[in-house]
Amino acid sequence: MMLRNEEKRSIMSYRIYTTDHDEIASAEDVLAQLRPHGRAQGETDWTEKLASAVDSTHPACELTPAEARHLREGRAAILSILQGCNRDIPVTFLLDNSGSMRGRNMMALVQSMSFAGNLLEEAGIPFEILGYTTRSWRGGRPWQEWREETKGEDPRNIDRPGRLNELRHVVFKEIDAPWDIQCLRLLMVPDYSKENIDGEALAWARERIAERGGPGSIVFVNDGAPVDNATNAANGETFLRAHALAEHDRIMGDPSVRMSTVTITPSQPFYPDAVMVDLEETDVRGFAIPLIKAVAEAGLAVVAAHDTDLEITPA
């Protein structure tokens, strides 16, 4: 897939006001920042919350016999194919951690990662888990600094500043780290999730693959278009959207990378090739079978895509 001229222009013209406050950190380091003294008073135990999300026998989240059978059969079918695939190409899970993912969507995401992570581990396929959000609402320090810099100027003479927020890119699991669902504890902290700037997150995932050398695979899970209120206010809503689509298409056009996109939405997904998953009918305390299935099949698709002679029929 070749990048269209407008997509090339979007990447080349993308601006960032400052990177001084951006952060790339491990999930444990971010958790220590947000909760230096442990859980806040009255906050649900993160370990218990994770257990209730991923354990199908847990009282808070019990599968029906039909659901349990469906998951077992689907798991066996996917695992049998994965075990015949190339096990030397890592999978990168890139997860939208924005505020709109809180609640039902986040619990469903954790369930899906538990299922997919267990499958890949059993098949012997290495994987990493990355998440992205921002450190602040409403632009944080970049917005404040830009406002101070342009104070008193005629708005008509002020150049558009570009991205106006402080990024938070999080490594939940490194490729060579052992798999443990507890690495996702940060997702259970309510004030962690804020805004989402997709284009730079996609570029980050692609750059990590390039730094390792060789081919790579990405499973990109999101719930729609990028949103950052400060950036949109200063640059217009198309600024982040155009950049996200351009970076998405840039990866899709890279012959060394395979990417599958899954979007949690009841309507038309923002990314045109995304698998749409509607969780509107899913109880927040129940198992999100549609997303579990979609993420697992996306993982299978990107792994199998490197084996060009392998035909995949979704379960």
C-alpha positions in Angstrom: 0.0 0.0 0.0 1.5 3.3 -1.1 0.9 6.4 1.0 -1.3 9.0 -0.6 0.1 12.5 -1.1 -2.1 14.0 1.6 -0.9 11.3 4.0 2.7 12.1 3.3 1.9 15.8 3.9 0.2 15.0 7.1 3.3 13.2 8.5 5.7 15.8 7.2 3.6 18.7 8.6 2.8 17.2 11.9 4.1 19.5 14.7 4.8 19.1 18.4 4.9 22.1 20.6 7.3 20.5 23.1 8.4 17.0 24.1 9.9 18.2 27.4 7.1 16.6 29.5 6.6 13.4 27.5 7.2 10.1 29.2 8.0 6.5 28.2 7.9 4.4 31.3 7.2 0.9 32.6 3.7 0.3 34.0 5.3 -0.3 37.5 7.0 3.1 37.4 3.8 4.9 36.4 1.9 3.0 39.1 4.5 4.2 41.6 4.0 7.8 40.4 0.2 7.7 40.7 0.0 5.7 43.9 3.3 6.2 45.8 1.7 5.0 49.0 -0.4 2.1 47.5 -4.1 2.1 46.9 -6.1 5.2 47.7 -8.6 5.0 50.5 -11.8 3.1 49.4 -10.2 2.0 46.1 -10.8 -1.6 45.0 -7.8 -3.9 45.3 -6.2 -4.0 41.9 -5.2 -7.6 42.1 -8.8 -8.6 43.1 -10.2 -6.5 40.3 -8.0 -8.2 37.8 -9.0 -11.6 39.2 -12.7 -10.8 38.8 -12.0 -9.7 35.2 -10.1 -12.7 33.9 -11.2 -15.7 36.0 -14.2 -17.3 34.5 -14.9 -19.1 37.7 -14.8 -16.0 39.8 -18.2 -15.2 41.4 -18.2 -11.7 39.8 -17.7 -13.0 36.3 -19.1 -16.5 35.6 -19.4 -17.9 32.1 -22.5 -19.8 31.0 -21.8 -23.4 29.8 -22.4 -22.3 26.2 -19.9 -19.4 26.5 -17.3 -21.6 28.2 -17.6 -24.2 25.4 -17.3 -21.5 22.8 -14.1 -20.2 24.3 -12.6 -23.6 24.7 -13.3 -24.6 21.1 -12.1 -21.3 19.7 -8.9 -21.4 21.9 -8.1 -24.9 20.7 -8.6 -24.0 17.0 -6.4 -20.9 17.2 -3.7 -22.6 19.3 -3.3 -25.4 16.8 -2.7 -22.9 14.0 -0.3 -20.7 16.1 1.8 -23.7 16.9 2.5 -24.2 13.2 3.5 -20.6 12.6 6.9 -18.8 12.7 7.7 -18.3 16.4 10.6 -15.9 15.8 8.5 -12.8 15.0 7.3 -11.0 18.1 3.7 -9.5 18.4 3.2 -6.0 19.6 -0.1 -5.3 21.3 -0.7 -1.5 21.2 -3.6 -0.6 23.5 -5.6 2.6 23.7 -5.7 3.6 27.4 -7.8 6.7 27.0 -10.5 7.8 29.5 -13.2 6.6 27.2 -11.9 3.1 27.7 -12.7 3.1 31.4 -15.2 0.7 32.9 -16.7 -2.0 30.7 -14.3 -1.4 27.8 -11.2 -1.6 30.0 -12.4 -4.8 31.8 -13.1 -6.3 28.3 -9.6 -5.3 27.2 -8.0 -7.0 30.2 -10.0 -10.2 29.5 -8.9 -10.1 25.9 -5.3 -9.7 26.8 -5.4 -12.5 29.3 -6.8 -14.8 26.7 -4.5 -13.7 23.9 -1.4 -13.6 26.1 -2.0 -17.1 27.4 -2.4 -18.4 23.9 0.8 -16.8 22.6 2.8 -17.9 25.6 1.6 -21.5 25.2 2.4 -21.4 21.5 5.9 -20.0 22.2 5.4 -16.8 20.4 7.1 -13.7 22.0 5.0 -10.6 22.5 5.1 -7.2 24.1 2.2 -5.0 25.5 2.3 -1.2 25.0 -0.3 1.3 26.1 -0.7 5.0 25.4 -2.6 8.0 27.0 -1.6 11.4 28.2 -0.2 12.6 31.6 -2.8 15.4 31.9 -6.2 16.5 30.8 -6.7 19.7 28.8 -3.1 19.9 27.6 -1.3 20.0 30.9 2.0 21.9 31.0 2.5 22.3 27.2 -0.9 24.0 26.9 0.0 26.3 29.9 3.4 27.2 28.4 1.9 27.9 25.0 -0.8 30.1 26.5 1.9 32.0 28.5 4.1 32.4 25.4 1.2 33.8 23.2 -0.5 35.9 25.9 -1.5 39.3 24.6 -1.0 38.4 20.9 -3.6 38.8 18.2 -5.1 35.3 17.8 -5.0 35.8 14.0 -1.3 36.1 14.1 -0.6 33.0 16.2 0.7 30.0 14.4 -0.9 26.7 15.2 1.4 25.1 17.8 0.9 21.4 16.9 0.4 18.7 19.6 -0.3 20.3 23.0 -0.2 17.7 25.6 2.3 15.6 27.5 2.4 12.0 26.2 2.5 8.9 28.4 3.6 5.8 26.6 3.7 2.8 28.8 5.5 -0.6 28.5 3.3 -3.1 30.3 5.4 -6.1 29.2 8.7 -6.3 27.4 9.2 -9.0 24.8 11.6 -11.0 27.0 9.6 -10.6 30.2 7.6 -13.5 31.6 3.8 -13.2 31.0 1.8 -12.4 34.1 -1.7 -10.7 33.9 -0.6 -8.6 36.9 1.5 -6.5 34.6 -1.8 -4.9 33.6 -2.7 -3.7 37.2 -2.2 -0.1 36.1 -5.3 -0.3 33.9 -7.4 -0.7 37.1 -6.2 2.7 38.5 -9.1 5.1 37.7 -7.1 8.3 37.2 -4.5 6.8 34.9 -6.5 7.0 31.7 -6.8 10.4 30.1 -6.6 11.5 26.4 -5.4 9.6 23.3 -3.0 10.7 20.6 -3.0 7.7 18.3 -0.6 8.8 15.5 2.5 9.1 17.8 1.6 5.9 19.5 1.5 4.0 16.2 4.8 5.6 15.2 6.3 4.5 18.6 5.2 0.9 18.1 6.6 0.9 14.5 9.9 2.4 15.7 10.3 -0.2 18.4 10.0 -2.9 15.7 12.5 -1.2 13.5 15.0 -0.8 16.4 14.9 -4.6 16.9 15.5 -5.3 13.2 13.6 -7.8 11.2 9.9 -8.2 10.7 7.2 -7.5 13.3 3.4 -7.7 14.0 1.0 -5.3 15.6 -2.4 -5.8 17.1 -3.9 -2.3 17.6 -6.9 -2.1 19.9 -8.7 1.2 20.3 -12.2 2.7 20.7 -12.2 5.2 17.9 -10.6 8.5 16.7 -7.8 10.2 18.6 -9.0 13.0 20.9 -7.0 15.6 22.8 -9.0 18.7 23.6 -6.2 21.2 23.9 -4.6 20.1 20.6 -8.0 20.1 18.9 -8.8 23.6 20.2 -5.5 25.0 18.9 -5.1 23.1 15.6 -8.6 21.9 14.6 -10.1 18.4 14.9 -8.6 17.1 11.7 -5.0 17.6 12.9 -4.7 14.5 15.1 -7.1 12.5 12.9 -5.2 13.0 9.7 -1.9 12.2 11.4 -3.3 9.0 13.0 -4.6 7.8 9.6 -1.3 8.6 7.9 0.7 6.7 10.5 -1.8 3.8 10.3 -1.4 3.6 6.5 2.3 4.0 6.8 2.5 0.8 8.9 0.0 -1.0 6.6 2.3 -0.1 3.6 5.4 -1.5 5.3 6.1 -5.0 3.9 8.0 -6.0 7.0 5.1 -5.3 9.4 1.7 -6.9 9.7 -1.0 -5.1 11.6 -4.6 -5.9 12.6 -6.8 -3.2 14.1 -9.7 -3.9 16.5 -12.1 -1.0 17.4 -14.6 -1.1 20.2 -17.5 0.8 18.9 -21.3 0.4 18.2 -20.9 2.4 14.9 -18.6 2.8 11.9 -14.9 2.5 13.1 -12.5 5.4 12.6 -9.8 3.2 11.0 -11.3 1.8 7.7 -9.8 -1.7 8.0 -10.7 -2.2 11.6 -12.7 -5.2 13.0 -15.7 -3.6 14.7 -16.7 -4.9 18.1 -19.9 -3.7 19.7 -19.9 -4.2 23.5 -23.1 -2.2 24.1 -24.9 -5.4 25.1 -22.1 -6.7 27.3 -22.5 -6.6 31.0 -19.5 -4.9 32.6 -19.4 -7.9 35.0 -19.7 -10.5 32.3 -17.2 -11.9 29.8 -16.7 -9.8 26.7 -16.7 -12.8 24.3 -16.8 -10.6 21.1 -13.7 -8.7 22.0 -11.8 -11.7 23.3 -12.5 -13.5 20.0 -11.6 -10.4 17.9 -8.3 -9.8 19.7 -7.3 -13.4 19.6 -8.1 -13.7 15.9 -6.2 -10.5 15.2 -3.2 -12.0 17.0 -3.5 -15.1 14.9 -3.9 -13.1 11.7 -0.7 -11.0 12.1 1.4 -14.0 13.1 0.1 -16.2 10.2 0.5 -13.3 7.7 4.2 -13.8 7.8 3.7 -17.4 6.6 2.4 -16.6 3.2 1.4 -20.2 2.4 -0.8 -20.5 5.4 -4.5 -20.1 4.9 -6.5 -18.8 7.9 -10.2 -19.4 8.4 -11.5 -17.5 11.5 -13.2 -19.7 14.1 
